[in-house]
């Protein structure tokens, strides 16, 4: 007989907790599931740490002889959720998820597999990235936690690789900005190191000087297009979260309607109808790939294709498999200049949403609370930025070993412990 431990990390949401306890016990009372609810409440001695609270709850669940656990946010009340046993990790949130590799909210693990990945990291304070780290630990340990994407980018032949430090490409600017045009790029995202001195990072993919037209990749895993109209009014379009390293980008301009559109992997990311026609960027001698005008920020990764065409015919069409003498060949005689660019076969190792987690269909009533995440182009709280830097720079692209930190280094003090029927409430200091 399986026994479930439902672990609820908690602090300072008393009304949510009362609603949750009533809602989940009512939901489970007529179902054939042997369960215990473990509420782990953190005192006010330090910033909230969801990962550590989940590790503490897991240790308690083992003492109660549970053989599988569900980590459950207190603001998610089940309307329909399948809490039955699974022999592999599975995500129990399917409605209104922020992105398809999302692994937070309500997540189920068999006990032995949670121990295999050494649990959550204890080093994420405040909001964010502890669930990304958890998914990454599943990937590192070969757990069957998800299925590969079906829309993977095809890597073919040599590519123009930019190192993120001083490499960039210049192309003669032949676009007629007073006509319709379409600009296409195929890129592969590299290994970006985020700066601890800034609140966000931007990596220029394409820049046209003037009132700069910029296409950038950001540390929010999004692509943003920035541009101006002829009256110097600023506009931007930002994509949803980028799902994989290989990305196809298309910028479309319709002169008659003053419309600019950004299309990512064949899906419309956004469209803007300007008050005036597009700023005329014809005075810019070059289109720059991989850096900005000031040469202060650099893109890391590769560019497979750059193509620009109009209703009156092609302007240029560069492809990486036509590299010769560190220049792209192009039938339109548009000159390209490589600066510190490597021409090589390069297939980036995927990690951005590599797999879509196994997910059961669910219906959840979400209690209203303040969103602590992304807002107005930055994180709401500085600690989230530090969590992001830790996950990216130290875990994914650094030397942090998850086997050395997690369940085996979870330290805490129990202040109070109360058990009423199937609910255990711990108050802890960490």
C-alpha positions as CSV (number, residue, x, y, z in Angstrom):
1,X,0.0,0.0,0.0
2,X,1.4,3.4,-1.0
3,X,1.5,6.2,1.5
4,X,1.7,9.9,0.4
5,X,3.3,12.7,2.2
6,X,2.0,16.2,1.1
7,X,4.6,18.8,2.0
8,X,3.6,22.4,2.2
9,X,6.3,25.1,2.7
10,X,4.7,28.0,4.4
11,X,5.1,31.4,6.1
12,X,2.8,34.4,6.8
13,X,-0.3,33.3,4.8
14,X,-2.6,32.3,7.6
15,X,-5.9,32.6,5.6
16,X,-4.4,30.7,2.7
17,X,-3.3,27.9,5.0
18,X,-6.8,27.6,6.5
19,X,-8.3,27.5,3.0
20,X,-5.8,25.0,1.8
21,X,-6.3,22.6,4.8
22,X,-10.0,22.6,4.4
23,X,-9.8,22.3,0.6
24,X,-7.3,19.5,0.3
25,X,-8.8,17.4,3.2
26,X,-12.2,17.7,1.6
27,X,-10.8,16.8,-1.8
28,X,-9.0,13.7,-0.5
29,X,-11.6,12.4,2.1
30,X,-13.4,10.1,-0.3
31,X,-10.4,8.9,-2.3
32,X,-8.5,5.8,-1.6
33,X,-5.2,7.4,-0.7
34,X,-3.4,7.0,2.5
35,X,-1.9,10.4,3.1
36,X,-0.3,12.7,5.6
37,X,0.0,16.5,5.3
38,X,3.2,18.1,6.6
39,X,3.2,21.9,6.9
40,X,6.7,23.3,7.4
41,X,6.5,26.9,8.6
42,X,9.6,29.0,8.6
43,X,10.1,31.6,11.3
44,X,11.0,35.2,10.5
45,X,14.8,34.9,11.2
46,X,15.8,34.9,7.5
47,X,14.5,35.2,4.0
48,X,12.0,32.5,2.9
49,X,13.7,29.3,1.6
50,X,11.2,27.0,-0.1
51,X,13.9,24.4,-1.0
52,X,15.0,23.9,2.6
53,X,11.4,23.7,3.9
54,X,10.7,21.0,1.3
55,X,13.8,19.1,2.4
56,X,12.7,19.3,6.0
57,X,9.2,18.1,5.1
58,X,10.6,15.2,3.1
59,X,12.6,14.1,6.2
60,X,9.5,14.1,8.2
61,X,7.6,12.2,5.5
62,X,10.2,9.5,5.7
63,X,9.7,9.2,9.5
64,X,6.0,8.7,8.8
65,X,6.9,5.9,6.4
66,X,5.6,7.7,3.2
67,X,7.0,6.1,0.0
68,X,6.1,9.1,-2.2
69,X,5.8,12.8,-1.6
70,X,4.1,15.8,-3.2
71,X,5.6,19.3,-2.8
72,X,2.6,21.6,-2.7
73,X,2.2,25.4,-2.7
74,X,-0.3,26.6,-0.2
75,X,-2.1,28.9,-2.6
76,X,-3.1,26.0,-5.0
77,X,-6.4,24.3,-4.0
78,X,-7.2,21.1,-5.8
79,X,-10.4,21.1,-7.9
80,X,-9.2,18.1,-9.8
81,X,-5.7,16.7,-9.1
82,X,-4.5,13.1,-9.4
83,X,-2.4,12.4,-6.3
84,X,-1.9,8.7,-7.0
85,X,1.5,7.1,-6.9
86,X,4.0,7.4,-9.8
87,X,7.3,5.5,-10.1
88,X,8.9,8.6,-11.6
89,X,8.7,12.4,-11.0
90,X,5.6,14.0,-12.3
91,X,4.2,17.5,-12.4
92,X,0.6,17.9,-11.2
93,X,-0.1,21.4,-12.6
94,X,-1.5,21.5,-16.1
95,X,-3.7,24.6,-16.2
96,X,-2.4,28.1,-16.6
97,X,1.3,27.2,-16.4
98,X,3.8,30.1,-17.2
99,X,5.9,27.9,-19.6
100,X,5.8,24.3,-20.6
101,X,9.0,23.3,-18.8
102,X,7.6,24.7,-15.5
103,X,8.2,22.3,-12.6
104,X,6.9,24.1,-9.6
105,X,3.7,24.5,-7.7
106,X,2.7,20.8,-7.2
107,X,5.4,18.2,-8.0
108,X,5.4,14.5,-7.1
109,X,8.4,12.3,-6.4
110,X,8.9,8.7,-5.3
111,X,11.0,8.8,-2.1
112,X,14.0,6.9,-3.5
113,X,14.2,9.2,-6.6
114,X,14.1,12.4,-4.5
115,X,17.0,11.0,-2.5
116,X,18.9,10.1,-5.7
117,X,19.0,13.8,-6.7
118,X,19.8,14.8,-3.1
119,X,16.6,16.8,-2.8
120,X,16.3,20.5,-3.3
121,X,19.2,22.9,-3.0
122,X,19.2,24.9,0.2
123,X,20.8,28.0,-1.4
124,X,17.9,29.7,-3.0
125,X,16.5,32.4,-0.8
126,X,13.4,34.5,-1.5
127,X,11.5,33.8,-4.7
128,X,12.6,31.7,-7.7
129,X,14.9,29.2,-9.3
130,X,14.7,26.4,-6.7
131,X,12.4,24.5,-9.0
132,X,14.7,25.1,-12.0
133,X,17.5,23.7,-9.9
134,X,15.3,20.7,-9.0
135,X,14.5,20.0,-12.7
136,X,18.2,20.3,-13.5
137,X,19.1,17.8,-10.8
138,X,16.6,15.4,-12.4
139,X,18.3,15.9,-15.7
140,X,21.8,15.4,-14.3
141,X,20.8,12.1,-12.6
142,X,19.0,10.7,-15.6
143,X,15.6,10.5,-14.0
144,X,12.6,9.9,-16.2
145,X,11.0,13.3,-15.4
146,X,9.9,14.4,-18.9
147,X,9.7,13.9,-22.6
148,X,12.0,15.5,-25.3
149,X,10.6,18.3,-27.3
150,X,9.4,17.5,-30.8
151,X,10.3,20.9,-32.3
152,X,14.0,20.7,-31.9
153,X,16.2,22.9,-34.0
154,X,18.2,21.2,-36.7
155,X,21.9,21.8,-36.4
156,X,23.6,21.5,-39.8
157,X,27.2,22.0,-40.9
158,X,29.5,24.8,-39.9
159,X,28.3,27.9,-38.1
160,X,29.6,31.3,-37.3
161,X,30.4,31.1,-33.6
162,X,30.6,34.3,-31.4
163,X,32.5,33.9,-28.1
164,X,30.5,36.5,-26.0
165,X,33.7,38.6,-25.3
166,X,34.8,40.4,-28.5
167,X,33.4,38.6,-31.5
168,X,30.9,40.2,-33.9
169,X,30.0,40.4,-37.6
170,X,29.3,43.4,-39.9
171,X,27.1,43.3,-42.9
172,X,26.6,46.1,-45.4
173,X,23.2,47.7,-44.7
174,X,21.3,47.5,-48.0
175,X,17.7,47.5,-46.6
176,X,15.3,50.1,-48.1
177,X,13.5,51.2,-44.9
178,X,10.8,53.0,-46.9
179,X,9.5,49.7,-48.3
180,X,8.2,46.5,-46.8
181,X,11.0,44.1,-45.7
182,X,11.5,40.9,-43.8
183,X,14.7,40.1,-41.8
184,X,15.3,36.5,-40.8
185,X,18.0,35.0,-38.4
186,X,18.7,31.5,-37.3
187,X,20.7,31.5,-34.1
188,X,22.0,29.1,-31.4
189,X,22.2,30.4,-27.8
190,X,25.5,29.8,-26.1
191,X,26.7,29.8,-22.4
192,X,25.9,33.2,-21.0
193,X,27.5,34.4,-17.8
194,X,25.2,36.9,-16.0
195,X,26.7,40.0,-14.4
196,X,26.4,40.4,-10.6
197,X,26.7,44.2,-11.1
198,X,23.4,44.6,-13.1
199,X,19.8,43.9,-12.5
200,X,19.4,42.2,-15.9
201,X,21.6,41.2,-18.8
202,X,21.1,42.0,-22.5
203,X,23.0,40.3,-25.3
204,X,22.7,42.1,-28.7
205,X,21.9,39.7,-31.6
206,X,21.5,42.5,-34.1
207,X,22.0,46.3,-34.0
208,X,21.4,49.0,-36.6
209,X,22.9,52.3,-35.7
210,X,20.9,55.6,-35.5
211,X,18.0,55.6,-33.2
212,X,19.2,52.1,-32.6
213,X,17.2,49.2,-33.8
214,X,18.2,46.3,-31.6
215,X,17.3,42.7,-31.3
216,X,18.6,41.3,-28.0
217,X,18.5,38.1,-25.9
218,X,18.0,38.8,-22.2
219,X,18.7,37.0,-18.9
220,X,14.9,36.5,-18.7
221,X,15.3,33.9,-21.5
222,X,13.3,36.2,-23.8
223,X,14.1,38.0,-27.1
224,X,13.3,41.7,-27.3
225,X,13.1,43.9,-30.5
226,X,13.6,47.6,-29.9
227,X,13.0,50.3,-32.6
228,X,11.9,53.9,-33.3
229,X,9.5,55.5,-35.7
230,X,10.4,58.6,-37.8
231,X,9.2,60.9,-35.0
232,X,11.7,59.3,-32.6
233,X,9.0,57.5,-30.6
234,X,10.3,54.3,-29.0
235,X,8.6,50.8,-29.3
236,X,9.5,47.3,-28.3
237,X,8.2,43.8,-28.6
238,X,9.2,41.0,-26.2
239,X,8.8,37.3,-26.7
240,X,7.7,34.6,-24.3
241,X,10.3,32.5,-22.6
242,X,12.6,30.9,-25.2
243,X,12.3,27.1,-25.0
244,X,15.5,25.8,-26.6
245,X,19.0,26.9,-27.8
246,X,18.2,26.8,-31.5
247,X,15.9,29.7,-32.4
248,X,14.4,31.1,-35.6
249,X,13.7,34.8,-35.6
250,X,11.8,36.8,-38.1
251,X,11.2,40.6,-38.1
252,X,8.6,41.9,-40.5
253,X,7.8,45.5,-41.5
254,X,4.7,46.6,-43.4
255,X,5.2,50.2,-44.7
256,X,1.6,50.9,-45.5
257,X,0.2,50.1,-42.1
258,X,3.3,51.1,-40.0
259,X,3.3,47.6,-38.6
260,X,6.3,45.8,-37.1
261,X,6.0,42.1,-36.1
262,X,8.4,39.7,-34.2
263,X,8.0,36.0,-35.0
264,X,9.9,33.4,-33.0
265,X,10.0,29.8,-34.2
266,X,7.1,30.4,-36.6
267,X,4.9,31.8,-33.8
268,X,3.9,35.5,-33.5
269,X,5.6,37.0,-30.4
270,X,4.0,40.4,-30.8
271,X,3.1,43.1,-33.3
272,X,3.0,46.9,-33.0
273,X,1.3,49.4,-35.2
274,X,3.4,52.6,-34.9
275,X,2.0,56.1,-35.0
276,X,4.4,56.9,-37.9
277,X,6.5,55.1,-40.4
278,X,9.6,53.3,-39.3
279,X,12.7,55.4,-38.6
280,X,14.9,55.4,-41.7
281,X,18.0,53.5,-40.7
282,X,19.6,53.8,-44.2
283,X,22.4,56.1,-43.0
284,X,23.8,53.2,-41.0
285,X,26.7,51.7,-43.0
286,X,26.5,48.3,-41.4
287,X,24.1,45.9,-39.7
288,X,26.0,44.6,-36.7
289,X,25.5,41.1,-35.4
290,X,26.6,40.0,-32.0
291,X,27.3,43.4,-30.3
292,X,26.0,46.9,-29.8
293,X,27.3,50.2,-31.2
294,X,29.4,50.8,-28.2
295,X,31.0,47.3,-28.3
296,X,30.1,46.9,-24.6
297,X,27.8,43.8,-24.7
298,X,28.4,40.7,-26.7
299,X,26.3,37.8,-27.8
300,X,27.5,34.3,-27.0
301,X,26.4,31.6,-29.5
302,X,26.3,31.2,-33.2
303,X,24.4,32.6,-36.2
304,X,23.5,30.1,-38.8
305,X,21.6,32.3,-41.3
306,X,20.9,36.0,-41.9
307,X,18.4,36.8,-44.7
308,X,16.7,40.0,-45.7
309,X,14.3,40.3,-48.5
310,X,11.6,42.7,-49.8
311,X,8.6,42.6,-52.1
312,X,11.0,43.8,-54.9
313,X,13.5,40.9,-54.3
314,X,16.3,39.7,-52.1
315,X,18.7,42.0,-50.4
316,X,21.1,39.4,-49.0
317,X,21.0,35.8,-47.9
318,X,23.9,34.6,-45.7
319,X,24.2,31.0,-44.6
320,X,26.9,29.5,-42.3
321,X,27.4,26.5,-44.6
322,X,28.8,28.9,-47.2
323,X,31.6,30.3,-45.0
324,X,34.9,30.9,-46.9
325,X,37.9,32.8,-45.6
326,X,36.0,34.0,-42.6
327,X,33.3,35.7,-44.6
328,X,29.8,34.7,-45.6
329,X,29.4,34.1,-49.3
330,X,26.4,36.0,-50.8
331,X,25.1,36.3,-54.3
332,X,24.0,39.9,-53.8
333,X,27.6,41.0,-53.3
334,X,26.8,42.3,-49.8
335,X,30.0,42.3,-47.9
336,X,30.4,40.7,-44.5
337,X,33.3,41.2,-42.1
338,X,34.0,38.8,-39.3
339,X,35.7,40.1,-36.1
340,X,37.1,37.3,-33.9
341,X,34.5,34.9,-35.2
342,X,35.2,31.2,-35.4
343,X,33.8,29.1,-38.3
344,X,33.2,25.6,-36.9
345,X,30.8,22.8,-36.3
346,X,29.2,23.6,-32.9
347,X,26.2,22.0,-31.3
348,X,25.2,23.6,-28.0
349,X,24.3,21.4,-25.1
350,X,20.6,21.9,-24.4
351,X,19.4,22.9,-21.0
352,X,16.8,25.6,-21.5
353,X,13.6,23.6,-21.0
354,X,15.3,20.5,-22.5
355,X,12.3,18.3,-21.7
356,X,8.6,18.9,-21.0
357,X,7.9,17.3,-17.6
358,X,5.5,14.4,-17.3
359,X,2.3,16.2,-16.4
360,X,-1.2,15.0,-15.3
361,X,-4.2,17.0,-16.2
362,X,-5.5,19.1,-13.3
363,X,-7.8,21.9,-12.4
364,X,-6.6,24.2,-9.6
365,X,-8.1,27.1,-7.7
366,X,-5.3,29.6,-7.2
367,X,-5.6,31.9,-4.2
368,X,-4.8,35.5,-4.9
369,X,-1.4,36.8,-3.7
370,X,1.2,39.2,-4.8
371,X,3.3,38.0,-7.8
372,X,7.0,38.0,-6.9
373,X,8.4,37.4,-10.3
374,X,9.1,39.2,-13.5
375,X,7.7,42.8,-13.9
376,X,8.5,45.8,-16.0
377,X,11.7,44.3,-17.4
378,X,13.3,43.2,-14.1
379,X,12.8,41.0,-11.1
380,X,10.6,42.5,-8.4
381,X,13.1,41.5,-5.7
382,X,16.9,41.6,-5.7
383,X,17.2,38.1,-4.1
384,X,15.6,36.6,-7.2
385,X,18.4,38.1,-9.3
386,X,20.9,36.5,-7.0
387,X,19.1,33.2,-7.3
388,X,19.2,33.5,-11.1
389,X,22.9,34.3,-11.1
390,X,23.6,31.3,-8.8
391,X,21.6,28.9,-10.9
392,X,23.1,30.1,-14.2
393,X,26.7,30.9,-13.3
394,X,27.4,28.5,-10.5
395,X,25.2,25.5,-11.1
396,X,24.6,25.1,-14.9
397,X,27.8,26.7,-16.1
398,X,29.9,26.5,-13.0
399,X,31.4,23.8,-10.7
400,X,28.7,23.4,-8.1
401,X,28.0,19.7,-7.5
402,X,24.4,18.9,-6.4
403,X,25.5,15.7,-4.7
404,X,27.5,17.9,-2.2
405,X,24.5,20.1,-1.2
406,X,20.9,19.4,-0.6
407,X,19.2,16.8,1.7
408,X,22.6,15.9,3.1
409,X,23.4,19.5,4.2
410,X,19.9,20.6,5.4
411,X,20.2,22.3,8.8
412,X,17.4,23.6,10.9
413,X,15.9,23.9,14.4
414,X,12.4,22.7,15.3
415,X,10.7,25.3,17.5
416,X,7.2,23.6,17.6
417,X,5.6,20.4,16.4
418,X,1.9,19.6,16.5
419,X,-0.1,16.8,15.0
420,X,-3.8,16.8,14.6
421,X,-5.3,13.7,12.8
422,X,-3.5,13.5,9.5
423,X,-1.9,17.0,9.6
424,X,1.6,17.7,11.2
425,X,2.6,21.3,11.6
426,X,6.3,22.1,12.1
427,X,7.6,25.5,12.9
428,X,11.3,25.7,12.1
429,X,14.3,28.1,12.1
430,X,16.9,27.9,9.3
